[in-house]
Amino acid sequence: MSNDIRVGFSMHPRWVDHGDLESFVTPLRSAGLSALEFELDDHLDLWTDFAPLMEAAFRSGLELCFHAPYRPPRSLVGFAAERRSTIAREYRPMLDIAEEWTQRRGEASTVVVHAARARLPVDPRSLLADTEVFLHWLLRTYPGLCFALENDHPPEGDEVKIGVEREAILAMLASVQNAHLGACWDMGHDVLRNKTEEEPTPAWLSKVAHVHVHDVDNAGKDHYPLVFGNVPCVRWLRLLRKAKMKGIAVLELQGGRLMNWPIEKITAALTDSVASIAREVG
């Protein structure tokens, strides 16, 4: 594995509905792509197509990284108490996939994780305990993997989340203290949390091990290609390079956001976004 920042893309089988992986990634590789991130969740649409897609990515020489399950019905609530064995049993088959690829590739894969979240009424202290016990379990059970705790999307309605602020992520990392655990900096989420472009501290930059890059439209919807200029990705990526971050900066998109875009516009937006990231980290 190289020591610089590599450029990745969040992959789903729907991106290759009308072709093969090689056709899809060829222009992105020319723009600087070298890795793909796969979400590990057997509740996802087209889940049975993920394994062959990972295989194709591996055979084409792309680096693989992963995102642990975080969508309902999966939840970390109760991991520090009575639901630990149940939750562990649900997560193991998904995380085992990342471990198998680490063994095959001969180098540690990164897995992004989210802190616990729930809806009112809930005590945030219990969510913190669930998260920290879960992180300890991950690191003990999968010592060959590296984990990155993501700053979450701001809560909506009656949601309660403990991993939104950078400071909250840093506090959890300090509590767990493990060389295989860092931060996943989701730059779009970061802008949405306060509708500002707060500059990162050296403490934050030193802990970032993985990045999710995406833009936010003028209505506050995230996970777009870098076409609106509402997230200071270029400046922040520059700071990470200066801080000598080692990891992957993933263009993390939601394909549904682009459903009404012409295919030519989608292709150009993806390629230009990857090239923009590659210019700043290369």
ZADODREN-396952 format. One line per 4 residues: for each residue x, y, z of N, C-alpha, C. Coordinates in steps of 0.02 Angstrom, whole numbers, plus 50000, padded with zeros to 5 digits. Layout:
<recs>
X Y Z X Y Z X Y Z  ...;
</recs>
This chain:
<recs>
50042 49940 50000 50000 50000 50000 50044 50062 50000  50028 50111 49959 50067 50172 49956 50054 50213 50019  50098 50262 50031 50093 50302 50091 50057 50368 50081  50032 50380 50021 49998 50443 50008 49922 50435 50014;
49887 50486 49993 49814 50483 49993 49791 50457 49925  49755 50402 49927 49728 50374 49865 49657 50399 49854  49633 50393 49792 49566 50418 49775 49519 50359 49764  49461 50361 49798 49413 50307 49793 49345 50330 49771;
49301 50281 49762 49232 50295 49741 49186 50246 49778  49129 50269 49802 49081 50225 49836 49042 50186 49785  49053 50121 49784 49028 50078 49730 48963 50042 49749  48917 50039 49701 48855 50001 49707 48842 49969 49639;
48813 49909 49637 48801 49876 49573 48761 49917 49523  48720 49963 49547 48680 50003 49500 48722 50048 49455  48783 50063 49476 48826 50104 49433 48845 50066 49369  48840 50000 49370 48858 49960 49312 48798 49922 49284;
48739 49949 49294 48678 49918 49268 48681 49905 49194  48713 49949 49157 48713 49945 49083 48782 49931 49055  48823 49897 49093 48889 49880 49069 48928 49841 49120  48994 49839 49112 49035 49803 49161 49076 49853 49201;
49108 49828 49254 49146 49871 49299 49202 49907 49262  49238 49870 49220 49295 49900 49186 49275 49960 49143  49218 49954 49109 49195 50009 49068 49178 50070 49110  49150 50057 49169 49131 50112 49213 49192 50146 49243;
49240 50107 49266 49296 50137 49303 49352 50163 49259  49355 50143 49196 49411 50163 49153 49420 50239 49150  49368 50279 49137 49379 50352 49137 49395 50379 49206  49370 50347 49258 49384 50369 49326 49457 50353 49344;
49481 50296 49322 49552 50278 49335 49598 50327 49298  49579 50346 49238 49619 50394 49201 49622 50461 49237  49569 50476 49276 49566 50538 49314 49601 50533 49381  49621 50472 49402 49658 50465 49464 49629 50415 49513;
49575 50380 49497 49544 50331 49542 49588 50270 49551  49594 50246 49614 49632 50184 49626 49598 50138 49678  49539 50157 49704 49507 50117 49756 49431 50121 49749  49397 50070 49775 49324 50070 49779 49304 50054 49850;
49252 50088 49874 49224 50075 49941 49157 50039 49932  49148 49985 49969 49086 49946 49967 49052 49946 50034  48987 49960 50034 48948 49956 50095 48931 49883 50109  48941 49862 50171 48928 49793 50191 48862 49789 50228;
48810 49771 50192 48743 49767 50222 48699 49723 50179  48682 49664 50203 48643 49617 50163 48570 49637 50156  48551 49695 50183 48484 49722 50171 48483 49768 50109  48540 49782 50080 48544 49828 50024 48514 49797 49961;
48488 49841 49919 48465 49821 49853 48523 49791 49814  48509 49736 49779 48559 49701 49737 48618 49675 49777  48607 49657 49840 48662 49634 49883 48699 49575 49852  48665 49530 49819 48698 49471 49791 48747 49490 49735;
48741 49550 49708 48787 49572 49656 48851 49604 49684  48853 49616 49749 48912 49649 49778 48974 49605 49775  48968 49541 49793 49026 49497 49795 49061 49493 49727  49025 49479 49672 49060 49477 49607 49090 49545 49588;
49059 49600 49611 49086 49666 49596 49151 49677 49634  49154 49654 49696 49217 49658 49734 49271 49616 49700  49252 49558 49677 49300 49515 49642 49327 49549 49579  49282 49579 49541 49303 49614 49480 49349 49672 49496;
49334 49708 49550 49376 49764 49570 49446 49740 49589  49448 49686 49627 49512 49658 49649 49554 49635 49589  49522 49601 49543 49558 49575 49484 49582 49631 49439  49549 49688 49442 49570 49745 49400 49625 49787 49434;
49644 49767 49495 49698 49801 49529 49677 49859 49573  49613 49866 49585 49589 49920 49628 49593 49900 49702  49608 49949 49744 49609 49938 49816 49537 49935 49841  49523 49894 49891 49456 49889 49919 49454 49916 49990;
49402 49956 50005 49388 49977 50073 49313 49969 50084  49290 49977 50146 49221 49956 50162 49187 50004 50210  49121 49999 50211 49080 50037 50258 49038 49986 50296  49045 49985 50362 49007 49938 50403 48932 49954 50401;
48888 49907 50417 48816 49920 50418 48799 49976 50466  48752 50018 50446 48729 50071 50490 48655 50089 50480  48625 50063 50427 48556 50080 50411 48508 50036 50452  48447 50062 50467 48397 50019 50498 48384 49959 50452;
48369 49900 50479 48352 49888 50550 48412 49877 50595  48473 49882 50568 48531 49872 50612 48540 49933 50657  48561 49920 50718 48569 49973 50767 48618 49950 50821  48658 49997 50846 48705 49981 50900 48674 49990 50969;
48612 50013 50972 48580 50026 51036 48575 49962 51077  48604 49964 51136 48603 49907 51181 48667 49865 51178  48717 49887 51138 48778 49846 51133 48816 49843 51199  48810 49895 51238 48845 49896 51303 48805 49859 51357;
48746 49834 51338 48703 49802 51388 48677 49736 51360  48611 49729 51358 48581 49664 51346 48582 49641 51274  48595 49686 51225 48591 49666 51154 48659 49651 51123  48711 49650 51163 48778 49642 51135 48784 49579 51092;
48766 49522 51118 48776 49460 51080 48734 49459 51017  48674 49487 51020 48630 49489 50961 48660 49533 50907  48682 49593 50926 48711 49640 50877 48775 49612 50848  48817 49584 50891 48880 49554 50867 48866 49500 50815;
48816 49459 50828 48798 49405 50782 48774 49433 50715  48740 49490 50717 48716 49522 50655 48774 49553 50615  48822 49581 50649 48876 49617 50615 48931 49570 50590  48942 49515 50624 48999 49472 50607 49002 49450 50534;
48946 49426 50504 48951 49403 50434 48973 49459 50386  48952 49521 50401 48970 49577 50358 49044 49595 50368  49066 49600 50429 49135 49618 50443 49184 49562 50423  49160 49501 50425 49201 49445 50402 49221 49454 50329;
49177 49485 50290 49192 49498 50219 49254 49543 50213  49255 49596 50253 49313 49641 50252 49376 49605 50274  49370 49562 50325 49428 49525 50348 49453 49477 50295  49407 49444 50260 49428 49397 50207 49466 49434 50152;
49443 49494 50135 49478 49532 50083 49546 49557 50107  49550 49574 50170 49615 49593 50198 49665 49535 50192  49643 49476 50208 49686 49417 50203 49705 49404 50131  49659 49413 50085 49673 49400 50015 49721 49451 49986;
49711 49514 50005 49752 49568 49978 49820 49571 50012  49825 49544 50073 49888 49545 50109 49904 49612 50140  49853 49655 50147 49862 49719 50181 49796 49740 50212  49800 49779 50265 49740 49796 50303 49691 49838 50263;
49628 49819 50265 49574 49859 50235 49545 49906 50288  49521 49963 50265 49488 50010 50310 49413 50000 50308  49382 50001 50366 49310 49994 50372 49283 50056 50409  49237 50092 50376 49206 50151 50407 49149 50128 50452;
49144 50159 50511 49090 50143 50558 49057 50207 50581  48995 50201 50603 48957 50256 50631 48948 50245 50706  48941 50299 50743 48922 50294 50814 48849 50274 50820  48830 50253 50879 48760 50234 50892 48714 50295 50885;
48653 50282 50864 48603 50335 50859 48535 50304 50873  48488 50346 50893 48422 50322 50910 48373 50381 50905  48311 50369 50925 48261 50422 50926 48239 50434 50998  48215 50494 51009 48191 50510 51076 48134 50463 51097;
48129 50447 51162 48174 50468 51215 48233 50420 51221  48293 50448 51226 48353 50407 51236 48405 50450 51271  48445 50419 51313 48498 50454 51349 48561 50452 51306  48587 50509 51283 48648 50509 51242 48706 50473 51275;
48707 50471 51342 48761 50436 51376 48760 50362 51362  48700 50334 51354 48695 50263 51338 48719 50250 51267  48707 50297 51221 48731 50289 51153 48808 50293 51151  48836 50335 51192 48909 50340 51197 48938 50275 51222;
48907 50247 51273 48931 50183 51301 48926 50128 51248  48869 50125 51213 48860 50075 51160 48914 50080 51107  48929 50141 51088 48979 50153 51035 49048 50132 51058  49068 50153 51117 49136 50138 51140 49146 50064 51152;
49096 50030 51180 49102 49957 51190 49105 49922 51122  49065 49947 51074 49066 49918 51006 49134 49926 50974  49164 49985 50980 49230 49997 50952 49283 49951 50983  49280 49943 51048 49326 49896 51081 49317 49826 51055;
49255 49806 51045 49240 49739 51018 49267 49731 50948  49257 49781 50906 49282 49778 50837 49358 49768 50836  49392 49809 50875 49465 49808 50874 49494 49743 50902  49459 49714 50950 49481 49651 50979 49465 49593 50932;
49406 49595 50900 49383 49539 50859 49416 49539 50790  49433 49599 50765 49462 49604 50698 49527 49644 50701  49579 49616 50731 49642 49653 50740 49678 49667 50674  49659 49633 50620 49691 49644 50556 49659 49699 50515;
49604 49727 50539 49570 49781 50503 49586 49848 50534  49577 49901 50495 49581 49969 50521 49511 49999 50517  49492 50037 50568 49425 50065 50572 49428 50141 50573  49378 50173 50544 49374 50246 50541 49304 50267 50563;
49301 50304 50618 49237 50327 50647 49215 50391 50612  49158 50389 50579 49135 50444 50537 49095 50496 50576  49108 50560 50561 49064 50613 50586 48998 50609 50548  48944 50598 50584 48880 50581 50554 48843 50642 50527;
48794 50628 50485 48748 50680 50460 48711 50710 50520  48699 50775 50521 48664 50805 50578 48596 50772 50590  48574 50768 50653 48510 50736 50667 48452 50774 50638  48399 50738 50622 48338 50768 50596 48279 50746 50639;
48232 50791 50650 48173 50774 50689 48191 50753 50759  48169 50693 50780 48182 50670 50848 48242 50624 50852  48287 50626 50802 48347 50586 50804 48395 50612 50857  48431 50565 50888 48484 50582 50935 48547 50548 50910;
48599 50588 50895 48662 50562 50870 48719 50591 50913  48769 50550 50926 48825 50573 50967 48889 50583 50928  48889 50565 50864 48951 50569 50825 48947 50619 50769  48920 50678 50782 48912 50729 50730 48969 50779 50730;
48986 50805 50788 49038 50855 50794 49108 50823 50791  49155 50859 50762 49224 50834 50761 49248 50820 50831  49232 50864 50878 49254 50856 50947 49229 50792 50978  49167 50773 50960 49138 50711 50987 49176 50650 50960;
49194 50652 50897 49233 50597 50868 49301 50593 50902  49334 50650 50910 49400 50650 50942 49397 50623 51014  49343 50641 51049 49337 50617 51118 49329 50541 51120  49291 50513 51074 49283 50440 51073 49348 50406 51053;
49385 50435 51006 49449 50406 50987 49497 50407 51046  49496 50462 51084 49540 50467 51143 49521 50417 51196  49456 50403 51203 49434 50356 51253 49454 50284 51235  49450 50267 51171 49465 50199 51150 49541 50189 51140;
49574 50237 51111 49647 50237 51101 49674 50172 51072  49673 50170 51006 49699 50112 50971 49728 50135 50904  49787 50111 50887 49820 50132 50826 49781 50113 50763  49736 50065 50769 49697 50043 50712 49629 50079 50707;
49621 50131 50746 49558 50170 50745 49574 50243 50733  49544 50272 50681 49551 50343 50666 49483 50373 50650  49484 50432 50621 49423 50467 50602 49411 50461 50527  49347 50456 50509 49326 50465 50440 49296 50534 50435;
49328 50578 50398 49303 50646 50391 49255 50650 50333  49190 50654 50348 49140 50665 50297 49132 50740 50289  49158 50766 50234 49161 50838 50225 49092 50869 50213  49048 50833 50179 48980 50858 50169 48942 50863 50234;
48946 50810 50275 48914 50812 50341 48940 50869 50383  49006 50881 50377 49038 50933 50417 49008 51001 50402  48998 51017 50339 48969 51081 50319 48896 51085 50342  48859 51030 50337 48788 51031 50355 48777 51041 50429;
48824 51020 50471 48812 51022 50544 48801 51092 50569  48838 51142 50541 48829 51211 50564 48818 51260 50506  48810 51233 50446 48803 51275 50386 48862 51323 50379  48921 51302 50403 48981 51343 50399 49039 51301 50373;
49095 51334 50360 49155 51300 50338 49209 51308 50391  49196 51283 50450 49243 51289 50505 49309 51252 50489  49364 51287 50497 49429 51258 50480 49447 51203 50530  49478 51150 50506 49497 51094 50551 49558 51112 50593;
49559 51085 50653 49617 51095 50697 49671 51044 50681  49733 51058 50701 49786 51008 50693 49769 50941 50726  49734 50944 50783 49714 50883 50818 49669 50840 50775  49622 50873 50740 49576 50837 50696 49613 50808 50636;
49653 50849 50603 49689 50827 50544 49734 50768 50559  49762 50766 50619 49808 50712 50637 49773 50645 50647  49707 50646 50657 49669 50585 50670 49632 50559 50608  49629 50598 50555 49591 50578 50496 49628 50522 50459;
49594 50465 50451 49623 50407 50417 49586 50389 50354  49529 50421 50342 49486 50405 50285 49442 50467 50274  49422 50478 50211 49383 50537 50195 49325 50520 50150  49267 50551 50163 49210 50548 50118 49202 50618 50089;
49207 50622 50023 49203 50686 49988 49139 50687 49947  49099 50739 49955 49040 50748 49914 49016 50820 49922  48974 50842 49876 48949 50910 49878 48878 50912 49905  48857 50972 49922 48790 50985 49949 48756 51036 49904;
48694 51022 49884 48660 51070 49840 48632 51128 49881  48601 51175 49848 48578 51236 49882 48518 51224 49927  48488 51164 49922 48432 51147 49966 48456 51106 50027  48522 51095 50031 48548 51058 50088 48549 50983 50079;
48540 50958 50018 48544 50887 50004 48617 50870 49988  48642 50816 50018 48712 50800 50010 48723 50740 49963  48786 50717 49960 48807 50660 49921 48799 50671 49846  48816 50732 49824 48820 50748 49753 48892 50749 49730;
48904 50743 49665 48972 50757 49640 48991 50829 49655  49053 50847 49643 49079 50913 49661 49061 50964 49607  48997 50983 49607 48972 51027 49554 48943 51093 49581  48930 51098 49646 48898 51158 49674 48947 51205 49708;
49002 51179 49732 49051 51221 49766 49030 51241 49836  48985 51203 49867 48962 51220 49934 49001 51186 49990  49047 51142 49972 49090 51109 50021 49163 51124 50001  49204 51149 50047 49272 51169 50029 49320 51109 50025;
49302 51061 49983 49340 50999 49979 49412 51012 49959  49422 51055 49910 49489 51067 49884 49534 51094 49940  49511 51143 49977 49552 51172 50030 49565 51121 50085  49514 51083 50105 49522 51035 50159 49567 50977 50138;
49561 50954 50076 49605 50900 50053 49677 50924 50052  49688 50986 50034 49755 51015 50034 49785 51013 50104  49743 51029 50154 49766 51028 50223 49784 50956 50245  49744 50908 50224 49759 50838 50241 49825 50815 50209;
49837 50836 50148 49900 50818 50116 49959 50848 50153  49952 50911 50174 50005 50944 50212 50016 50910 50279  49961 50882 50308 49965 50846 50371 49991 50775 50363  50006 50756 50300 50034 50690 50284 49986 50633 50301;
49921 50644 50288 49872 50591 50297 49890 50532 50252  49878 50472 50277 49886 50411 50238 49818 50375 50238  49788 50370 50180 49722 50337 50177 49689 50351 50110  49623 50343 50109 49585 50350 50047 49535 50406 50053;
49531 50448 50002 49479 50500 49997 49428 50475 49947  49368 50458 49972 49317 50425 49932 49264 50475 49909  49252 50478 49844 49195 50515 49818 49133 50475 49834  49095 50496 49885 49039 50458 49911 48973 50489 49886;
48941 50455 49839 48881 50482 49807 48820 50439 49821  48762 50470 49811 48698 50434 49809 48673 50439 49738  48674 50383 49703 48655 50383 49633 48586 50411 49619  48540 50402 49668 48473 50427 49659 48469 50502 49650;
48519 50538 49675 48520 50610 49667 48527 50630 49593  48553 50584 49552 48570 50600 49483 48522 50569 49433  48466 50544 49457 48421 50506 49413 48396 50546 49353  48387 50611 49361 48361 50651 49306 48416 50685 49265;
48479 50667 49279 48534 50696 49241 48546 50655 49177  48563 50687 49122 48584 50650 49062 48648 50611 49077  48656 50555 49044 48714 50512 49057 48779 50548 49044  48780 50592 48994 48841 50629 48979 48860 50675 49037;
48809 50705 49069 48822 50750 49125 48847 50710 49185  48819 50651 49196 48841 50609 49252 48914 50589 49242  48930 50564 49183 48998 50542 49169 49048 50598 49179  49031 50658 49153 49076 50715 49160 49083 50736 49233;
49028 50735 49271 49031 50756 49341 49073 50707 49383  49065 50643 49371 49104 50594 49408 49178 50599 49392  49193 50604 49328 49263 50608 49307 49296 50672 49332  49261 50728 49325 49288 50792 49348 49298 50792 49424;
49252 50760 49460 49257 50758 49533 49317 50717 49555  49326 50658 49524 49384 50617 49540 49449 50654 49524  49450 50686 49466 49510 50724 49446 49525 50780 49495  49472 50813 49519 49481 50868 49567 49512 50843 49632;
49488 50786 49656 49516 50756 49717 49589 50736 49705  49601 50703 49648 49668 50679 49633 49719 50736 49628  49699 50792 49601 49744 50849 49595 49768 50874 49663  49724 50871 49712 49741 50898 49779 49780 50849 49822;
49773 50785 49810 49806 50736 49853 49866 50703 49821  49874 50715 49756 49928 50680 49719 49996 50713 49731;
</recs>
